[in-house]
């Protein structure tokens, strides 16, 4: 015999108390879970192949970096904190660092609502150093205590590439004593007005090394000259003396205002035994009066 008891149906699903109206004791339906935000990622690659780490986010002023969004989408690109991006839309853009130090954040906003960022630390040149140019000789006149050399100029720090930077040297006056006293006040460069500075020299992207930094496109000539006193002497004891110049170099990116490097000293020292030492940019070269005549 069939049961006359009415059939029972399952109760509606109940959500947590927080999903129900305040004070309600009745079951209430579950609220739909929110859709998780869409995600994207950015990868970067510097134009410069040296330093070796092309994914680095520390870059030199003016450096260029390709940035790619994944998943691939026609993103809109913006930058905050300095520098620029181009193009303003697409799956890739080029970030160009500005001419001053700071941090720059690039954002990609995708059509599906994703947004992701990458932040770059932009650094300025801090100093420069010199080494004797490869394959060059010293400059010297046998029987005279003179000395000179040709220098290759490196810009630092080494962990970025300064290929968008230009550098120049400003003129300065000699401080001298002893056999060099006649040179007091002379200009070491005799650069023209109105800036009294050399022209600007560039830096080639491929001339960077992790060990030595960014190589400028110039060879600097450093030379002591021969004073009237030592010109009249051909054997020790020579009249000793010293001469120095405060060397001021500047750098810029594009048409930005030049900025100063720290001042360094260029020095020339002659000793009574006929030795001459010329120093600049952290490097020194020397010879004796009796060494054979040579040219760079």
KATAQUI-V21009 format. One record per residue. N is the residue number from 1. RES is the residue in one small letter. PSI is psi as a letter, one per 20 degrees, with the letter a starting at -180 (999 if undefined). BURIAL is b if it has 24 or more other C-alpha atoms within 12 Angstrom, else e. D_FIRST is the distance of its C-alpha to the first C-alpha in Angstrom with 1 decimal. Layout:
# KATAQUI-V21009
n = [N N]
res = [RES RES]
psi = [PSI PSI]
burial = [BURIAL BURIAL]
d_first = [D_FIRST D_FIRST]
This chain:
# KATAQUI-V21009
n = [1 2 3 4 5 6 7 8 9 10 11 12 13 14 15 16 17 18 19 20 21 22 23 24 25 26 27 28 29 30 31 32 33 34 35 36 37 38 39 40 41 42 43 44 45 46 47 48 49 50 51 52 53 54 55 56 57 58 59 60 61 62 63 64 65 66 67 68 69 70 71 72 73 74 75 76 77 78 79 80 81 82 83 84 85 86 87 88 89 90 91 92 93 94 95 96 97 98 99 100 101 102 103 104 105 106 107 108 109 110 111 112 113 114 115 116 117 118 119 120 121 122 123 124 125 126 127 128 129 130 131 132 133 134 135 136 137 138 139 140 141 142 143 144 145 146 147 148 149 150 151 152 153 154 155 156 157 158 159 160 161 162 163 164 165 166 167 168 169 170 171 172 173 174 175 176 177 178 179 180 181 182 183 184 185 186 187 188 189 190 191 192 193 194 195 196 197 198 199 200 201 202 203 204 205 206 207 208 209 210 211 212 213 214 215 216 217 218 219 220 221 222 223 224 225 226 227 228 229 230 231 232 233 234 235 236 237 238 239 240 241 242 243 244 245 246 247 248 249 250 251 252 253 254 255 256 257 258 259 260 261 262 263 264 265 266 267 268 269 270 271 272 273 274 275 276 277 278 279 280 281 282 283 284 285 286 287 288 289 290 291 292 293 294 295 296]
res = [x x x x x x x x x x x x x x x x x x x x x x x x x x x x x x x x x x x x x x x x x x x x x x x x x x x x x x x x x x x x x x x x x x x x x x x x x x x x x x x x x x x x x x x x x x x x x x x x x x x x x x x x x x x x x x x x x x x x x x x x x x x x x x x x x x x x x x x x x x x x x x x x x x x x x x x x x x x x x x x x x x x x x x x x x x x x x x x x x x x x x x x x x x x x x x x x x x x x x x x x x x x x x x x x x x x x x x x x x x x x x x x x x x x x x x x x x x x x x x x x x x x x x x x x x x x x x x x x x x x x x x x x x x x x x x x x x x x x x x x x x x x x x x x x x x x x x x x x]
psi = [p q q i p q q p q q q q q q r q h h i q q p i p i q q q q q q q q q p q q q q r q p q q p q g p i p q h n i j q j p q q p i q q p p p p q p q p q m q p p r q p j q a r q p r i q r i q r p p o q a j q q a q p p p p p o q h j i q p q r p p q o p q r q h r q r q q p p p j q r q p q o p i q m r q r r p q p p p p r r i j r p k i j q q q r p q q r q q p r r c i j h i j p i q p h h l q q q i i l q r r q p a p p g i k q q h h i b p p q m q p p o p q h r o r h g h h i q j q q p q o r r q p q p o o o q q q r o c j q p q q p r q p r p p q p p p r h j j p p p p q p k j q q q q r q h i q q p q q 999]
burial = [e e e e e e e e e e e e e e e e e e e e e e e e e e e e e e e e e e e e e e e b b b b b b b b b b b b e e b b b b b b b b b b b b b b b b b b e b b b b b b b e e b b b b b e e b b b b b b b b b b b b b e b b b b b b b b e e e b b b b b b b b b b b b b b b b b b b b e e e e b b b b b b b b b b b b b b b b b b b b b b b b b b b b b b b b b b b b b b b e b b b b e b e e e e b b e e e e e e e b b e b b b b b b e b b b e e b b b b b b b e b b b b b b b b e b b e e b e e e e b b b b b b b b b b b b b b b b e e e e b b e b e e b b b b b b b b b b b b b b b b b b e b b b b b b b e e e e e e e]
d_first = [0.0 3.8 6.5 9.1 11.8 14.4 15.5 18.7 21.8 24.7 27.6 30.8 33.4 35.9 39.6 42.1 43.3 46.5 44.6 43.2 45.2 47.1 45.1 41.8 38.8 36.3 35.5 37.8 37.9 40.3 43.7 44.9 47.3 50.9 52.4 54.9 58.5 59.8 62.4 65.7 68.6 72.4 74.8 78.6 81.6 85.2 87.7 90.1 89.5 91.5 90.5 88.2 85.0 84.1 80.9 82.9 82.3 85.8 88.2 91.8 92.8 92.5 90.3 87.7 84.2 81.5 78.1 74.9 71.4 68.2 65.8 68.4 68.4 70.8 71.3 73.6 76.3 78.1 80.3 81.2 84.2 86.8 87.2 85.6 82.9 83.3 81.5 79.3 76.2 74.8 73.4 76.7 79.6 82.9 83.7 87.4 88.4 90.7 94.3 93.6 91.7 88.3 84.6 82.9 79.1 77.9 74.4 72.4 69.8 67.5 65.8 62.3 63.3 64.4 67.6 69.6 73.1 75.9 78.8 82.4 85.2 88.5 91.7 95.4 98.3 99.6 102.8 104.8 106.7 109.3 110.1 113.1 112.2 111.6 114.6 117.2 120.4 122.0 124.6 127.9 131.7 133.5 135.9 134.2 131.5 129.0 125.4 122.6 119.3 116.6 113.2 109.6 107.5 103.9 101.6 99.0 96.3 95.4 91.6 91.6 93.6 96.2 96.9 96.7 99.3 103.1 105.8 109.4 112.3 114.4 118.1 119.7 123.1 124.6 125.4 128.1 130.8 133.5 134.2 131.5 133.0 134.4 130.8 129.7 127.8 127.5 124.2 122.3 120.7 123.0 120.0 120.6 120.1 118.0 115.4 117.9 115.2 114.5 112.2 108.5 107.4 103.9 101.6 100.0 96.3 96.9 99.8 97.4 96.9 94.6 97.7 100.2 98.4 99.4 102.7 104.8 106.7 110.2 112.9 114.8 118.4 119.6 123.3 125.8 128.9 132.4 134.3 138.0 138.7 136.8 138.2 141.6 140.4 139.8 139.4 138.2 138.5 136.8 136.5 132.9 130.6 127.1 125.5 122.0 120.0 116.8 114.4 111.9 109.3 106.8 103.5 101.5 98.5 99.4 101.3 100.1 102.8 104.4 103.5 105.7 105.2 106.7 110.5 112.0 115.6 117.6 120.5 123.6 125.6 129.0 130.4 134.0 133.3 132.4 128.7 126.6 122.9 120.9 117.4 114.7 110.9 110.6 112.7 116.4 118.8 122.4 125.5 129.1 132.2 133.2 130.1 130.7 130.5 127.1 125.1 121.3]
